[in-house]
Amino acid sequence: MNEIEPKIRPLVDALNRTGIVRTFSSCEGHFDPDQQTLVDRNHAYVRFIPAEDRSIAEVENLLAYILPRFKRQHGLIPVKLTAYKLYTPIEDEQVEETFVLELHPFNRFDSPDRKRADVDRAIEQVATLMYAQFGTGDDVQ
Protein backbone atom coordinates (compact mmCIF):
# COMPACT_ATOMS: atom_id res chain seq x y z
CA MET A 1 0.00 0.00 0.00
CA ASN A 2 1.31 3.43 -0.92
CA GLU A 3 1.80 6.08 1.71
CA ILE A 4 -0.37 9.17 1.68
CA GLU A 5 1.73 12.17 0.67
CA PRO A 6 2.21 14.41 3.72
CA LYS A 7 0.88 17.67 2.30
CA ILE A 8 -2.50 16.20 1.27
CA ARG A 9 -2.85 14.09 4.43
CA PRO A 10 -4.79 16.73 6.45
CA LEU A 11 -7.52 16.77 3.80
CA VAL A 12 -7.59 12.98 3.46
CA ASP A 13 -7.91 12.64 7.24
CA ALA A 14 -10.64 15.29 7.47
CA LEU A 15 -12.69 13.65 4.71
CA ASN A 16 -12.41 10.18 6.25
CA ARG A 17 -13.26 11.48 9.73
CA THR A 18 -16.60 12.81 8.54
CA GLY A 19 -17.73 9.19 8.35
CA ILE A 20 -19.51 10.07 5.10
CA VAL A 21 -16.77 9.11 2.64
CA ARG A 22 -13.91 6.67 2.24
CA THR A 23 -10.90 8.00 0.40
CA PHE A 24 -8.81 5.73 -1.79
CA SER A 25 -6.52 7.94 -3.88
CA SER A 26 -4.85 11.30 -3.44
CA CYS A 27 -2.04 13.54 -4.65
CA GLU A 28 -0.54 16.58 -2.95
CA GLY A 29 0.28 18.20 -6.30
CA HIS A 30 3.67 18.45 -7.96
CA PHE A 31 4.56 21.88 -9.27
CA ASP A 32 8.26 21.83 -10.14
CA PRO A 33 9.04 21.52 -13.85
CA ASP A 34 11.11 18.38 -13.27
CA GLN A 35 8.08 16.73 -11.59
CA GLN A 36 5.84 17.08 -14.63
CA THR A 37 4.78 14.12 -16.73
CA LEU A 38 2.37 13.65 -19.61
CA VAL A 39 -0.39 13.86 -17.00
CA ASP A 40 -1.03 17.30 -15.49
CA ARG A 41 0.30 17.22 -11.92
CA ASN A 42 -0.21 20.94 -11.19
CA HIS A 43 -3.03 20.35 -8.72
CA ALA A 44 -3.86 18.39 -5.59
CA TYR A 45 -6.78 16.00 -5.33
CA VAL A 46 -8.54 13.40 -3.22
CA ARG A 47 -10.76 10.68 -4.69
CA PHE A 48 -13.42 8.99 -2.62
CA ILE A 49 -16.64 7.02 -2.54
CA PRO A 50 -19.49 6.98 -0.03
CA ALA A 51 -18.55 5.19 3.20
CA GLU A 52 -20.35 1.98 3.99
CA ASP A 53 -24.06 2.59 4.64
CA ARG A 54 -23.81 6.19 3.37
CA SER A 55 -25.66 7.53 0.36
CA ILE A 56 -24.55 9.53 -2.64
CA ALA A 57 -26.89 12.29 -1.43
CA GLU A 58 -24.92 12.53 1.83
CA VAL A 59 -21.66 12.90 -0.12
CA GLU A 60 -23.23 15.56 -2.32
CA ASN A 61 -24.49 17.40 0.79
CA LEU A 62 -20.96 17.32 2.24
CA LEU A 63 -19.56 18.87 -0.94
CA ALA A 64 -22.43 21.37 -1.12
CA TYR A 65 -21.50 22.45 2.42
CA ILE A 66 -17.74 22.75 1.85
CA LEU A 67 -17.46 24.39 -1.58
CA PRO A 68 -19.44 27.61 -1.03
CA ARG A 69 -18.10 28.11 2.51
CA PHE A 70 -14.53 27.80 1.32
CA LYS A 71 -15.17 30.48 -1.29
CA ARG A 72 -17.19 32.69 1.09
CA GLN A 73 -14.67 32.49 3.96
CA HIS A 74 -11.55 32.89 1.87
CA GLY A 75 -12.84 35.07 -0.96
CA LEU A 76 -10.72 35.35 -4.05
CA ILE A 77 -7.77 33.25 -3.05
CA PRO A 78 -5.10 31.85 -5.31
CA VAL A 79 -6.62 28.34 -5.31
CA LYS A 80 -9.73 27.08 -7.06
CA LEU A 81 -11.55 24.33 -5.17
CA THR A 82 -13.76 22.10 -7.32
CA ALA A 83 -15.58 18.80 -6.91
CA TYR A 84 -17.14 16.46 -9.40
CA LYS A 85 -18.27 12.91 -9.97
CA LEU A 86 -16.01 10.89 -12.27
CA TYR A 87 -17.51 8.06 -14.31
CA THR A 88 -14.99 5.41 -15.37
CA PRO A 89 -15.95 2.45 -17.60
CA ILE A 90 -14.83 -0.81 -15.98
CA GLU A 91 -16.34 -3.54 -18.12
CA ASP A 92 -18.83 -3.77 -20.98
CA GLU A 93 -21.80 -2.35 -19.10
CA GLN A 94 -20.25 -1.46 -15.76
CA VAL A 95 -19.27 2.08 -14.80
CA GLU A 96 -17.48 3.09 -11.61
CA GLU A 97 -18.60 6.33 -9.94
CA THR A 98 -15.99 8.24 -7.97
CA PHE A 99 -16.05 11.65 -6.32
CA VAL A 100 -13.06 13.97 -6.77
CA LEU A 101 -12.14 17.07 -4.78
CA GLU A 102 -9.45 19.14 -6.54
CA LEU A 103 -7.38 22.16 -5.58
CA HIS A 104 -5.87 24.07 -8.52
CA PRO A 105 -3.56 27.05 -8.23
CA PHE A 106 -5.41 29.96 -9.80
CA ASN A 107 -2.41 31.32 -11.70
CA ARG A 108 -0.53 28.65 -13.62
CA PHE A 109 2.31 31.14 -14.20
CA ASP A 110 3.12 31.52 -10.49
CA SER A 111 6.38 30.02 -9.32
CA PRO A 112 6.32 26.38 -8.16
CA ASP A 113 7.04 27.53 -4.57
CA ARG A 114 4.12 29.96 -4.63
CA LYS A 115 1.73 27.32 -6.03
CA ARG A 116 2.90 24.83 -3.39
CA ALA A 117 2.35 27.34 -0.56
CA ASP A 118 -1.09 28.38 -1.87
CA VAL A 119 -2.32 24.80 -2.27
CA ASP A 120 -0.94 23.78 1.14
CA ARG A 121 -2.77 26.68 2.80
CA ALA A 122 -6.02 25.79 0.97
CA ILE A 123 -5.72 22.13 2.04
CA GLU A 124 -5.53 23.24 5.68
CA GLN A 125 -8.45 25.65 5.23
CA VAL A 126 -10.72 22.99 3.71
CA ALA A 127 -9.78 20.50 6.45
CA THR A 128 -10.56 23.15 9.09
CA LEU A 129 -13.99 23.76 7.54
CA MET A 130 -14.76 20.04 7.72
CA TYR A 131 -13.68 19.78 11.34
CA ALA A 132 -15.80 22.83 12.21
CA GLN A 133 -18.89 21.16 10.74
CA PHE A 134 -18.25 17.49 11.53
CA GLY A 135 -15.95 17.63 14.55
CA THR A 136 -12.70 15.72 14.84
CA GLY A 137 -14.41 12.51 13.87
CA ASP A 138 -13.35 10.82 17.10
CA ASP A 139 -16.97 9.77 17.61
CA VAL A 140 -17.39 8.41 14.05
CA GLN A 141 -17.76 4.65 13.94
DRENPA-3360 file (N, C-alpha, C; in nm, 2 decimals, always signed):
BEGIN
1 = MNEIEPKI = +0.08/-0.12/+0.00/+0.00/+0.00/+0.00/+0.09/+0.12/+0.00 ~ +0.05/+0.22/-0.08/+0.13/+0.34/-0.09/+0.10/+0.43/+0.02 ~ +0.20/+0.51/+0.07/+0.18/+0.61/+0.17/+0.10/+0.73/+0.12 ~ +0.03/+0.79/+0.20/-0.04/+0.92/+0.17/+0.07/+1.03/+0.17 ~ +0.08/+1.11/+0.07/+0.17/+1.22/+0.07/+0.14/+1.31/+0.18 ~ +0.24/+1.36/+0.25/+0.22/+1.44/+0.37/+0.14/+1.57/+0.35 ~ +0.15/+1.64/+0.24/+0.09/+1.77/+0.23/-0.06/+1.75/+0.20 ~ -0.11/+1.64/+0.15/-0.25/+1.62/+0.13/-0.32/+1.55/+0.24;
9 = RPLVDALN = -0.23/+1.49/+0.33/-0.29/+1.41/+0.44/-0.39/+1.48/+0.53 ~ -0.37/+1.61/+0.56/-0.48/+1.67/+0.65/-0.62/+1.67/+0.58 ~ -0.62/+1.68/+0.45/-0.75/+1.68/+0.38/-0.81/+1.53/+0.37 ~ -0.72/+1.44/+0.35/-0.76/+1.30/+0.35/-0.82/+1.26/+0.48 ~ -0.75/+1.30/+0.59/-0.79/+1.26/+0.72/-0.93/+1.33/+0.75 ~ -0.94/+1.46/+0.72/-1.06/+1.53/+0.75/-1.18/+1.47/+0.67 ~ -1.16/+1.43/+0.55/-1.27/+1.36/+0.47/-1.31/+1.23/+0.54 ~ -1.21/+1.15/+0.57/-1.24/+1.02/+0.63/-1.31/+1.03/+0.76;
17 = RTGIVRTF = -1.27/+1.13/+0.84/-1.33/+1.15/+0.97/-1.47/+1.20/+0.97 ~ -1.52/+1.24/+0.86/-1.66/+1.28/+0.85/-1.75/+1.16/+0.87 ~ -1.69/+1.04/+0.83/-1.77/+0.92/+0.83/-1.86/+0.91/+0.71 ~ -1.86/+1.01/+0.63/-1.95/+1.01/+0.51/-1.88/+0.95/+0.39 ~ -1.75/+0.96/+0.38/-1.68/+0.91/+0.26/-1.56/+0.82/+0.31 ~ -1.51/+0.75/+0.21/-1.39/+0.67/+0.22/-1.30/+0.70/+0.11 ~ -1.18/+0.76/+0.14/-1.09/+0.80/+0.04/-1.01/+0.68/-0.01 ~ -0.96/+0.68/-0.13/-0.88/+0.57/-0.18/-0.77/+0.62/-0.27;
25 = SSCEGHFD = -0.76/+0.75/-0.30/-0.65/+0.79/-0.39/-0.63/+0.94/-0.36 ~ -0.51/+0.99/-0.36/-0.48/+1.13/-0.34/-0.35/+1.17/-0.40 ~ -0.33/+1.30/-0.42/-0.20/+1.35/-0.47/-0.19/+1.49/-0.41 ~ -0.08/+1.53/-0.35/-0.05/+1.66/-0.30/-0.02/+1.76/-0.40 ~ -0.01/+1.73/-0.52/+0.03/+1.82/-0.63/+0.18/+1.83/-0.64 ~ +0.22/+1.84/-0.77/+0.37/+1.84/-0.80/+0.39/+1.96/-0.90 ~ +0.45/+2.06/-0.85/+0.46/+2.19/-0.93/+0.59/+2.22/-0.99 ~ +0.70/+2.16/-0.95/+0.83/+2.18/-1.01/+0.83/+2.13/-1.16;
33 = PDQQTLVD = +0.90/+2.20/-1.25/+0.90/+2.15/-1.39/+0.96/+2.01/-1.40 ~ +1.05/+1.97/-1.32/+1.11/+1.84/-1.33/+1.02/+1.73/-1.27 ~ +0.91/+1.77/-1.21/+0.81/+1.67/-1.16/+0.69/+1.65/-1.26 ~ +0.69/+1.72/-1.37/+0.58/+1.71/-1.46/+0.60/+1.58/-1.55 ~ +0.48/+1.53/-1.59/+0.48/+1.41/-1.67/+0.38/+1.44/-1.78 ~ +0.34/+1.34/-1.86/+0.24/+1.37/-1.96/+0.10/+1.40/-1.90 ~ +0.08/+1.36/-1.77/-0.04/+1.39/-1.70/-0.02/+1.51/-1.62 ~ -0.11/+1.60/-1.62/-0.10/+1.73/-1.55/-0.10/+1.70/-1.40;
41 = RNHAYVRF = +0.01/+1.74/-1.34/+0.03/+1.72/-1.19/+0.03/+1.85/-1.12 ~ -0.02/+1.96/-1.18/-0.02/+2.09/-1.12/-0.15/+2.12/-1.03 ~ -0.19/+2.02/-0.96/-0.30/+2.03/-0.87/-0.30/+1.92/-0.77 ~ -0.37/+1.94/-0.66/-0.39/+1.84/-0.56/-0.53/+1.78/-0.57 ~ -0.54/+1.66/-0.53/-0.68/+1.60/-0.53/-0.69/+1.49/-0.43 ~ -0.82/+1.46/-0.40/-0.85/+1.34/-0.32/-0.97/+1.28/-0.39 ~ -0.97/+1.14/-0.41/-1.08/+1.07/-0.47/-1.14/+0.98/-0.36 ~ -1.27/+0.97/-0.37/-1.34/+0.90/-0.26/-1.48/+0.85/-0.31;
49 = IPAEDRSI = -1.53/+0.76/-0.23/-1.66/+0.70/-0.25/-1.74/+0.71/-0.12 ~ -1.87/+0.70/-0.13/-1.95/+0.70/+0.00/-1.90/+0.59/+0.09 ~ -1.89/+0.62/+0.22/-1.86/+0.52/+0.32/-1.97/+0.42/+0.33 ~ -1.94/+0.30/+0.39/-2.04/+0.20/+0.40/-2.16/+0.25/+0.47 ~ -2.28/+0.22/+0.41/-2.41/+0.26/+0.46/-2.43/+0.41/+0.45 ~ -2.36/+0.48/+0.36/-2.38/+0.62/+0.34/-2.43/+0.63/+0.19 ~ -2.51/+0.73/+0.17/-2.57/+0.75/+0.04/-2.49/+0.86/-0.05 ~ -2.51/+0.85/-0.17/-2.46/+0.95/-0.26/-2.51/+1.09/-0.22;
57 = AEVENLLA = -2.63/+1.10/-0.18/-2.69/+1.23/-0.14/-2.61/+1.29/-0.02 ~ -2.57/+1.20/+0.07/-2.49/+1.25/+0.18/-2.36/+1.31/+0.14 ~ -2.29/+1.24/+0.04/-2.17/+1.29/-0.01/-2.19/+1.42/-0.08 ~ -2.29/+1.43/-0.16/-2.32/+1.56/-0.23/-2.35/+1.67/-0.13 ~ -2.42/+1.64/-0.02/-2.45/+1.74/+0.08/-2.32/+1.79/+0.14 ~ -2.23/+1.70/+0.17/-2.10/+1.73/+0.22/-2.03/+1.83/+0.13 ~ -2.02/+1.80/+0.00/-1.96/+1.89/-0.09/-2.03/+2.02/-0.11 ~ -2.16/+2.01/-0.10/-2.24/+2.14/-0.11/-2.22/+2.23/+0.01;
65 = YILPRFKR = -2.18/+2.17/+0.12/-2.15/+2.25/+0.24/-2.01/+2.31/+0.23 ~ -1.91/+2.23/+0.19/-1.77/+2.28/+0.19/-1.74/+2.38/+0.08 ~ -1.79/+2.35/-0.04/-1.75/+2.44/-0.16/-1.79/+2.59/-0.14 ~ -1.91/+2.62/-0.11/-1.94/+2.76/-0.10/-1.88/+2.83/+0.02 ~ -1.87/+2.75/+0.13/-1.81/+2.81/+0.25/-1.66/+2.84/+0.23 ~ -1.59/+2.75/+0.16/-1.45/+2.78/+0.13/-1.44/+2.91/+0.06 ~ -1.52/+2.93/-0.05/-1.52/+3.05/-0.13/-1.56/+3.17/-0.05 ~ -1.67/+3.16/+0.03/-1.72/+3.27/+0.11/-1.62/+3.31/+0.22;
73 = QHGLIPVK = -1.56/+3.22/+0.29/-1.47/+3.25/+0.40/-1.33/+3.30/+0.35 ~ -1.29/+3.25/+0.23/-1.16/+3.29/+0.19/-1.15/+3.38/+0.06 ~ -1.27/+3.41/+0.01/-1.28/+3.51/-0.10/-1.20/+3.46/-0.22 ~ -1.15/+3.56/-0.29/-1.07/+3.53/-0.40/-0.93/+3.50/-0.36 ~ -0.91/+3.37/-0.35/-0.78/+3.32/-0.31/-0.71/+3.26/-0.42 ~ -0.58/+3.24/-0.41/-0.51/+3.18/-0.53/-0.53/+3.03/-0.56 ~ -0.64/+2.98/-0.51/-0.66/+2.83/-0.53/-0.81/+2.82/-0.56 ~ -0.84/+2.74/-0.67/-0.97/+2.71/-0.71/-1.01/+2.57/-0.65;
81 = LTAYKLYT = -1.11/+2.56/-0.57/-1.16/+2.43/-0.52/-1.28/+2.39/-0.60 ~ -1.27/+2.27/-0.65/-1.38/+2.21/-0.73/-1.40/+2.07/-0.69 ~ -1.52/+2.02/-0.72/-1.56/+1.88/-0.69/-1.64/+1.83/-0.81 ~ -1.63/+1.70/-0.83/-1.71/+1.65/-0.94/-1.72/+1.50/-0.92 ~ -1.82/+1.44/-1.00/-1.83/+1.29/-1.00/-1.76/+1.24/-1.13 ~ -1.67/+1.15/-1.11/-1.60/+1.09/-1.23/-1.66/+0.95/-1.26 ~ -1.70/+0.93/-1.39/-1.75/+0.81/-1.43/-1.64/+0.74/-1.51 ~ -1.61/+0.62/-1.47/-1.50/+0.54/-1.54/-1.55/+0.41/-1.58;
89 = PIEDEQVE = -1.55/+0.38/-1.71/-1.60/+0.24/-1.76/-1.50/+0.13/-1.71 ~ -1.56/+0.03/-1.65/-1.48/-0.08/-1.60/-1.49/-0.20/-1.69 ~ -1.61/-0.24/-1.72/-1.63/-0.35/-1.81/-1.74/-0.31/-1.91 ~ -1.79/-0.41/-1.99/-1.88/-0.38/-2.10/-1.99/-0.28/-2.05 ~ -2.07/-0.32/-1.95/-2.18/-0.23/-1.91/-2.17/-0.19/-1.77 ~ -2.05/-0.19/-1.71/-2.03/-0.15/-1.58/-1.94/-0.02/-1.57 ~ -1.99/+0.08/-1.49/-1.93/+0.21/-1.48/-1.90/+0.24/-1.33 ~ -1.78/+0.27/-1.30/-1.75/+0.31/-1.16/-1.77/+0.46/-1.14;
97 = ETFVLELH = -1.83/+0.49/-1.03/-1.86/+0.63/-0.99/-1.77/+0.67/-0.88 ~ -1.69/+0.78/-0.90/-1.60/+0.82/-0.80/-1.62/+0.97/-0.78 ~ -1.60/+1.02/-0.66/-1.61/+1.17/-0.63/-1.46/+1.21/-0.63 ~ -1.44/+1.34/-0.68/-1.31/+1.40/-0.68/-1.32/+1.54/-0.62 ~ -1.23/+1.57/-0.53/-1.21/+1.71/-0.48/-1.08/+1.76/-0.52 ~ -1.07/+1.87/-0.60/-0.94/+1.91/-0.65/-0.92/+2.06/-0.61 ~ -0.79/+2.08/-0.59/-0.74/+2.22/-0.56/-0.64/+2.26/-0.66 ~ -0.67/+2.36/-0.74/-0.59/+2.41/-0.85/-0.53/+2.55/-0.82;
105 = PFNRFDSP = -0.41/+2.57/-0.83/-0.36/+2.71/-0.82/-0.43/+2.79/-0.93 ~ -0.47/+2.91/-0.89/-0.54/+3.00/-0.98/-0.45/+3.04/-1.10 ~ -0.33/+3.08/-1.07/-0.24/+3.13/-1.17/-0.13/+3.03/-1.21 ~ -0.15/+2.97/-1.32/-0.05/+2.87/-1.36/+0.09/+2.92/-1.39 ~ +0.10/+3.05/-1.40/+0.23/+3.11/-1.42/+0.30/+3.15/-1.29 ~ +0.24/+3.13/-1.18/+0.31/+3.15/-1.05/+0.43/+3.06/-1.04 ~ +0.52/+3.09/-0.95/+0.64/+3.00/-0.93/+0.59/+2.87/-0.86 ~ +0.67/+2.76/-0.88/+0.63/+2.64/-0.82/+0.62/+2.65/-0.66;
113 = DRKRADVD = +0.71/+2.73/-0.60/+0.70/+2.75/-0.46/+0.58/+2.82/-0.42 ~ +0.54/+2.92/-0.49/+0.41/+3.00/-0.46/+0.29/+2.90/-0.48 ~ +0.29/+2.82/-0.59/+0.17/+2.73/-0.60/+0.17/+2.63/-0.49 ~ +0.28/+2.58/-0.45/+0.29/+2.48/-0.34/+0.23/+2.55/-0.21 ~ +0.28/+2.67/-0.18/+0.23/+2.73/-0.06/+0.08/+2.76/-0.06 ~ +0.03/+2.81/-0.17/-0.11/+2.84/-0.19/-0.19/+2.71/-0.17 ~ -0.16/+2.60/-0.24/-0.23/+2.48/-0.23/-0.22/+2.42/-0.09 ~ -0.11/+2.43/-0.02/-0.09/+2.38/+0.11/-0.19/+2.45/+0.21;
121 = RAIEQVAT = -0.19/+2.59/+0.19/-0.28/+2.67/+0.28/-0.42/+2.63/+0.26 ~ -0.46/+2.61/+0.13/-0.60/+2.58/+0.10/-0.64/+2.44/+0.15 ~ -0.55/+2.35/+0.15/-0.57/+2.21/+0.20/-0.61/+2.23/+0.35 ~ -0.53/+2.30/+0.42/-0.55/+2.32/+0.57/-0.69/+2.39/+0.59 ~ -0.72/+2.49/+0.51/-0.85/+2.57/+0.52/-0.97/+2.48/+0.50 ~ -0.96/+2.39/+0.40/-1.07/+2.30/+0.37/-1.08/+2.20/+0.49 ~ -0.97/+2.14/+0.53/-0.98/+2.05/+0.65/-1.04/+2.12/+0.77 ~ -1.00/+2.24/+0.79/-1.06/+2.31/+0.91/-1.21/+2.33/+0.90;
129 = LMYAQFGT = -1.25/+2.36/+0.78/-1.40/+2.38/+0.75/-1.47/+2.25/+0.79 ~ -1.41/+2.13/+0.75/-1.48/+2.00/+0.77/-1.48/+1.97/+0.92 ~ -1.37/+2.00/+0.99/-1.37/+1.98/+1.13/-1.47/+2.07/+1.21 ~ -1.48/+2.19/+1.16/-1.58/+2.28/+1.22/-1.72/+2.23/+1.21 ~ -1.75/+2.17/+1.10/-1.89/+2.12/+1.07/-1.91/+1.98/+1.13 ~ -1.81/+1.89/+1.12/-1.82/+1.75/+1.15/-1.75/+1.71/+1.27 ~ -1.68/+1.80/+1.34/-1.59/+1.76/+1.45/-1.47/+1.69/+1.41 ~ -1.40/+1.64/+1.51/-1.27/+1.57/+1.48/-1.29/+1.43/+1.43;
137 = GDDVQ = -1.41/+1.38/+1.44/-1.44/+1.25/+1.39/-1.41/+1.14/+1.49 ~ -1.37/+1.18/+1.61/-1.33/+1.08/+1.71/-1.46/+1.00/+1.75 ~ -1.58/+1.05/+1.73/-1.70/+0.98/+1.76/-1.75/+0.90/+1.64 ~ -1.69/+0.91/+1.52/-1.74/+0.84/+1.41/-1.70/+0.69/+1.42 ~ -1.80/+0.61/+1.39/-1.78/+0.47/+1.39/-1.69/+0.42/+1.28;
% end
